[in-house]
Amino acid sequence: MNPDSIERARQWRAIGLVLGLFVVSRVLVLILAVVSPYLVKTDTYARRPFGLEDPAHYFNRWDVEWYRRVAVEGYSYAPGAESNVVFFPLFPALVRSLHALGLHPIWAGMLISSVCFAASLWLIHAVVLRETGRRKTAEWTMALLAFSPAGVWFLLGLTESLFLFLTLALVWALRSEKWMGALLIGGLAGLTRPNAFLLALPVVVFLGPSLRSAWREHRWGRISVLLLVASAPALGHASFLGFLQVRFGDWSLSHRVSSLYWNNHFSLSWESLSSRIPGLGLKLFDPAAGTYVTHVAWSWTLVLLVGVISGVALWRRRGSSWHLVHLFAFFAFHSFIVQGATPLGPIARYGAVVPAFYVGLVLACERWPWAQASLIAMSSVLMAFQTILVFAGYHIN
C-alpha cells in the first residue's frame, strides 16, 4: 500500500472514531438526562418538576434561558435587577441566526453545542497528533474528551462547546502560522466568554519565536501583525464592552452586573483563595433530609489536583508550553474569583474547556494502557453521575 493510501486510511479511521465517540457519548448523556428524575427523587425535583411533555423546557437549564433571552429579545438592562448584559454575544448570535430559520432557540443552542463538540473532538485529535506524533495518544485524548465528566455541559445550549472549539482552532491556526485565521478566531473567542481574554497568554507563548525572529530582522510590519494576533482575544472582549458603551452608556456594565448580582468579582485577598482549598465538599447521603444527594460542589482542590498531574505530565513529556500556560492562566483567573455562597462552584464547568487537562491526564498514563482505560472509565462514571444530578434538579456547577 502506497503512503497516500495509508494516510487516507488513517484519516478515515480518525473520522470514524470521532463519529463513534460523539454518537455514543451524546446518546448516553441524553438517555441519562431523560431517566435521571426517576432515578433520584429529591425535594428540589418536587419543587421544580421538569416533564418531558415540554422537551425544550426540560433542557432549558442553568444559563440556557439567559442565552435564549439574548438571542430572541436582545440585550436589556434594568437597574436593581439581574440583566443579560453579563452574557457575551457570539453564542446567542449563532442561536439567533438558526432561530430566524425557524428552529426553536433551545434546540438551536443544543445543535450548535453538539456540532462544536464534534468539531472539538476532531481538532483535539489533530492537535495532539501534530504535537506528539503519537496516534494512540491522540486517540486516547479524544476519547477522554468525549467522555469528559463535564459531558452534559457540552450538550446544553451553553458556551462550553463553542469556546473549546475556538480554543483548539486557535491553537491549530497558530501552529500552522495562519496569522489572519488566528486573528479572527481569537477575536471570536473574546466574544464568547468573559474570561476569554486569558487566551492571549498562550497566544503570546506561541508567537514568541516568531516575534524574536522578526525583532532580530527589524521586520516591524510583521511584528505589528503578530502583536495584533496576540491581542485578538482581548480585542474581542473590548469590542463587546464598546457595544455596551454605545447601547447603554456604560462600558463596565457587564462586569458590574456580574459582580453585584452573580457575585463574580476580582478579589486580591487571601480569603478568596483560601476559601477554595478546604476539600471536595461532597455529601452523598443525608438521612435527615431523606435524599440521596443533598449538595455537590466541585471544589478547587479537585481541579487543582488534576491540574498538577496534568502539568507535571506535560512538563516531563516536554509537551508544548501552551498547555502549561493555559493551565496556569485558568488557575490564576479562578484564584481571584468569588462565586456567591458556593465559591467552589464554577470550577467544573469552566475547567471543562481547558484542553490541557485532557492532554496532560492521557500523557500521565501514556506508558500504561490499562491506566488510560481506567481513566476513561472513571471519567465516564463521573459524566453519568453529573448528568443525573443536573437533570434530577440539583444545582451542580
Stockholm file with secondary structure:
# STOCKHOLM 1.0

chainA/1-397         MNPDSIERARQWRAIGLVLGLFVVSRVLVLILAVVSPYLVKTDTYARRPFGLEDPAHYFNRWDVEWYRRVAVEGYSYAPGAESNVVFFPLFPALVRSLHALGLHPIWAGMLISSVCFAASLWLIHAVVLRETGRRKTAEWTMALLAFSPAGVWFLLGLTESLFLFLTLALVWALRSEKWMGALLIGGLAGLTRPNAFLLALPVVVFLGPSLRSAWREHRWGRISVLLLVASAPALGHASFLGFLQVRFGDWSLSHRVSSLYWNNHFSLSWESLSSRIPGLGLKLFDPAAGTYVTHVAWSWTLVLLVGVISGVALWRRRGSSWHLVHLFAFFAFHSFIVQGATPLGPIARYGAVVPAFYVGLVLACERWPWAQASLIAMSSVLMAFQTILVFAGYHIN
#=GR chainA/1-397 SS CCHHHHHHHHHHHHHHHHHHHHHHHHHHHHHHHHHHHHHCCCHHHHHSCCCTTSHHHHTCCTTHHHHHHHHHHCCCCCTTSCCGGGSCSHHHHHHHHHHHTTCCHHHHHHHHHHHHHHHHHHHHHHHHHHHHCCHHHHHHHHHHHHTCTTTTTTTSSSSHHHHHHHHHHHHHHHHTTCHHHHHHHHHHHHTTCGGGGGGHHHHHHHHHHHHHHHHHTTCHHHHHHHHHHHTHHHHHHHHHHHHHHHHHSCTTHHHHHHHHHSCCCBCCSHHHHHTTCSCCCEECCBTTTTBSCSEECCCHHHHHHHHHHHHHHHHHTTCCHHHHHHHHHHHHHHHTBCCTTCTTTTHHHHHTTCHHHHHHHHHHTTTCHHHHHHHHHHHHHHHHHHHHHHHTTCCCC
#=GC SS_cons         CCHHHHHHHHHHHHHHHHHHHHHHHHHHHHHHHHHHHHHCCCHHHHHSCCCTTSHHHHTCCTTHHHHHHHHHHCCCCCTTSCCGGGSCSHHHHHHHHHHHTTCCHHHHHHHHHHHHHHHHHHHHHHHHHHHHCCHHHHHHHHHHHHTCTTTTTTTSSSSHHHHHHHHHHHHHHHHTTCHHHHHHHHHHHHTTCGGGGGGHHHHHHHHHHHHHHHHHTTCHHHHHHHHHHHTHHHHHHHHHHHHHHHHHSCTTHHHHHHHHHSCCCBCCSHHHHHTTCSCCCEECCBTTTTBSCSEECCCHHHHHHHHHHHHHHHHHTTCCHHHHHHHHHHHHHHHTBCCTTCTTTTHHHHHTTCHHHHHHHHHHTTTCHHHHHHHHHHHHHHHHHHHHHHHTTCCCC
//
